[in-house]
Amino acid sequence: MSFQAIAYTVFTISLAVVMAGIIIYYYNPARRQEVEEPKLRMLRDDD
């Protein structure tokens, strides 16, 4: 296996790990209120 193939493999795996980390962070149940607040604020009646 050449260095280029190993570099592409490591890069691809690292991108997958970063993406999985972002997804896990965003969909964490502890952050639900923080994530939902802008949507609820937009739907709230200002009168």
C-alpha beads as a LAMMPS data file, in Angstrom:
LAMMPS data file: protein, C-alpha beads

47 atoms
46 bonds

1 atom types
1 bond types

-500.0 500.0 xlo xhi
-500.0 500.0 ylo yhi
-500.0 500.0 zlo zhi

Masses

1 110.0

Atoms # bond

1 1 1 0.000 0.000 0.000
2 1 1 1.436 3.345 -0.980
3 1 1 1.763 6.400 1.232
4 1 1 -0.894 8.191 -0.802
5 1 1 -3.440 5.429 -0.220
6 1 1 -2.705 5.406 3.511
7 1 1 -3.016 9.202 3.664
8 1 1 -6.401 9.139 1.896
9 1 1 -7.612 6.371 4.203
10 1 1 -6.549 8.224 7.357
11 1 1 -8.089 11.462 6.068
12 1 1 -11.386 9.739 5.243
13 1 1 -11.561 8.043 8.632
14 1 1 -10.739 11.289 10.432
15 1 1 -13.505 13.126 8.544
16 1 1 -15.975 10.374 9.445
17 1 1 -14.995 10.615 13.124
18 1 1 -15.376 14.411 13.117
19 1 1 -18.785 14.156 11.441
20 1 1 -19.939 11.525 13.947
21 1 1 -18.766 13.765 16.792
22 1 1 -20.723 16.723 15.453
23 1 1 -23.865 14.608 15.087
24 1 1 -23.526 13.163 18.589
25 1 1 -22.941 16.641 20.048
26 1 1 -25.886 18.215 18.228
27 1 1 -28.425 15.474 18.953
28 1 1 -27.436 15.056 22.603
29 1 1 -30.639 15.010 24.706
30 1 1 -29.061 17.398 27.215
31 1 1 -28.932 20.110 24.500
32 1 1 -32.551 19.680 23.392
33 1 1 -33.831 22.880 25.032
34 1 1 -30.971 24.935 23.584
35 1 1 -31.574 23.569 20.082
36 1 1 -35.362 23.937 20.166
37 1 1 -35.460 27.449 21.673
38 1 1 -34.956 29.436 18.407
39 1 1 -37.761 27.503 16.704
40 1 1 -40.139 28.016 19.600
41 1 1 -39.209 31.700 19.871
42 1 1 -39.996 32.192 16.185
43 1 1 -43.409 30.521 16.567
44 1 1 -44.309 32.407 19.755
45 1 1 -46.911 35.134 19.329
46 1 1 -45.479 38.583 20.155
47 1 1 -48.794 40.227 21.068

Bonds

1 1 1 2
2 1 2 3
3 1 3 4
4 1 4 5
5 1 5 6
6 1 6 7
7 1 7 8
8 1 8 9
9 1 9 10
10 1 10 11
11 1 11 12
12 1 12 13
13 1 13 14
14 1 14 15
15 1 15 16
16 1 16 17
17 1 17 18
18 1 18 19
19 1 19 20
20 1 20 21
21 1 21 22
22 1 22 23
23 1 23 24
24 1 24 25
25 1 25 26
26 1 26 27
27 1 27 28
28 1 28 29
29 1 29 30
30 1 30 31
31 1 31 32
32 1 32 33
33 1 33 34
34 1 34 35
35 1 35 36
36 1 36 37
37 1 37 38
38 1 38 39
39 1 39 40
40 1 40 41
41 1 41 42
42 1 42 43
43 1 43 44
44 1 44 45
45 1 45 46
46 1 46 47
